[in-house]
Amino acid sequence: AAPAGAVSFGVKHTEGVSVDVVPREGAEEECVPSSGTRWPLEEGTVLRLSMSQASSEVNDNKVTVSFYGEEGKPINQAGVFLTGIG
C-alpha cells in the first residue's frame, strides 16, 4: 500500500530489470524508462517486473518506487532487490 498522503509514484530500476506500469483494467500498459517518469496513484494499478537473463550475483538488480504528495513533495520509498535465475 502507498503511504498516507501520496498522490503519485515514480519507478527507478537497474538495467537488468524491465518494469511495466499496468493501469486499471482497460487502460494501456506503459514500459517504464529507468527513471524520471511519474504516474498518478490509482486503485488497481500494477507494476510488472521481469528480467530477461540470469544474474551474475545475488541481489544484483534493484527496483525502487518513490511516492510523492501534492506538488511533487517526496514522501517515502520502497525497494526490492532481484536475482535472475537462468
C-alpha positions as CSV (number, residue, x, y, z in Angstrom):
1,A,0.0,0.0,0.0
2,A,1.1,3.5,-0.7
3,P,1.9,5.8,2.3
4,A,-0.7,8.2,3.5
5,G,-0.8,11.5,1.5
6,A,0.8,10.0,-1.6
7,V,-0.9,11.0,-4.9
8,S,1.8,9.8,-7.4
9,F,4.7,7.5,-7.8
10,G,7.9,7.1,-9.8
11,V,10.0,4.0,-10.5
12,K,13.8,3.6,-10.9
13,H,15.4,0.3,-11.9
14,T,18.7,-1.2,-12.8
15,E,19.5,-2.0,-16.4
16,G,18.8,-5.8,-16.0
17,V,15.2,-5.2,-15.0
18,S,12.2,-4.4,-17.2
19,V,9.2,-2.7,-15.5
20,D,5.8,-2.1,-16.9
21,V,3.0,0.0,-15.3
22,V,-0.3,-1.8,-15.9
23,P,-3.1,0.7,-15.1
24,R,-6.6,-0.1,-14.3
25,E,-8.4,-2.6,-16.4
26,G,-9.0,-1.4,-20.0
27,A,-6.1,1.1,-20.0
28,E,-2.9,0.6,-22.0
29,E,0.3,-0.5,-20.2
30,E,3.5,1.5,-20.4
31,C,7.1,0.4,-20.3
32,V,9.0,2.3,-17.6
33,P,12.2,4.1,-18.5
34,S,15.0,3.6,-16.0
35,S,13.9,6.8,-14.2
36,G,12.2,10.2,-14.5
37,T,8.5,9.5,-15.1
38,R,5.7,9.8,-12.6
39,W,2.2,8.2,-12.6
40,P,-0.9,9.1,-10.6
41,L,-1.7,6.6,-7.8
42,E,-4.9,4.9,-8.9
43,E,-6.5,1.8,-7.4
44,G,-5.8,-1.3,-9.5
45,T,-2.5,-0.1,-11.0
46,V,0.1,-2.9,-11.0
47,L,3.9,-2.9,-11.6
48,R,5.1,-5.9,-13.6
49,L,8.8,-6.7,-13.1
50,S,10.8,-9.1,-15.3
51,M,14.4,-10.0,-16.1
52,S,15.5,-11.4,-19.4
53,Q,18.8,-13.0,-18.3
54,A,20.3,-14.7,-15.2
55,S,22.1,-12.5,-12.7
56,S,25.8,-12.6,-12.3
57,E,25.5,-12.1,-8.5
58,V,22.8,-12.5,-5.9
59,N,20.7,-9.3,-5.5
60,D,22.5,-7.5,-8.3
61,N,19.3,-5.8,-9.6
62,K,17.0,-3.3,-7.9
63,V,13.7,-1.6,-8.3
64,T,12.8,1.5,-6.2
65,V,9.3,3.0,-6.1
66,S,9.2,6.6,-4.8
67,F,5.9,8.1,-3.5
68,Y,5.1,11.8,-3.8
69,G,2.5,14.1,-2.3
70,E,0.8,17.2,-3.6
71,E,3.1,19.5,-5.5
72,G,5.6,16.6,-6.0
73,K,6.8,16.6,-2.4
74,P,8.7,13.3,-1.7
75,I,7.0,11.2,1.0
76,N,8.7,7.8,1.1
77,Q,10.4,5.0,-0.9
78,A,10.1,1.2,-1.2
79,G,12.7,-1.0,-2.8
80,V,13.2,-4.6,-3.8
81,F,16.4,-6.5,-4.8
82,L,16.1,-9.1,-7.5
83,T,18.2,-12.1,-8.6
84,G,17.5,-13.6,-12.1
85,I,17.8,-17.4,-12.2
86,G,18.7,-19.0,-15.5
